[in-house]
Amino acid sequence: MSTNTSLSPYGYLPASAAGEDTTRPSFLSISPALRVIFYATLGLTIGILIELVVSSANGTTYLAGDPDFLNQFSNHNLAVLIERLVFALLGVVMGLSSELFNRDSWSLGRATAVHALVVTSSLTLAAITLKWIPLGWAIFGFILLVLGVFAVIWLVIWFSIARQVARINAAHQASQGS
């Protein structure tokens, strides 16, 4: 698998064809263990920040998690540890699943579909485990929300990349015409 490619709206281009500097090391050249540590740290950081925002929105008392989740345990420290491990695991799963887009043999559609499935299922499992949503029909609403956010982010990225490709093509055509 070559990691020296760039995503375009039409598939993958060699980085040199996309006008990128191919001499700098890519994130994928870092050892897998360091990437997992980075993704776990990122997941933990994002989880705690979201926790702080939600806690602040609900008053002045800090809640380390959903009270229904915390009250399942006789020791709140154990509950918070489990919650933090779920945040770290989410970071690892999300980070590693984002690397699907670097597979040269996969189309953009296939990578997007698998990534959406992994993101949606892991977030739903975390939401159920940490009692963010109750069991029942709320799960379907949560899944629709996750897929909606995923679709918006994907579209923003896609249009951004399409603009980059248009600029590269325009620069290429201008250099061919001179």
MOTADA-V239991 format. One record per pair of residues at least 12 apart in sequence whose ideal C-beta (glycine too) atoms are under 6 Angstrom apart, sorted by the first residue. I is the first residue (numbers start at 1). J is the second residue. Records with the same first field share a line. If there is no record, write none. Layout:
I: J  J
This chain:
2: 104
3: 26  28  102
5: 104
6: 18  20
7: 161
8: 165
9: 161  162
12: 104
19: 168
36: 92
39: 91  92  95
40: 88  91  92
42: 91
43: 87  88  90  91
44: 87  88
47: 87
64: 80
65: 83
66: 131
68: 131
69: 130  131
83: 130
86: 126
90: 126
93: 122
97: 115  118
100: 114  115
116: 150
120: 143  146
123: 146
124: 143
127: 142
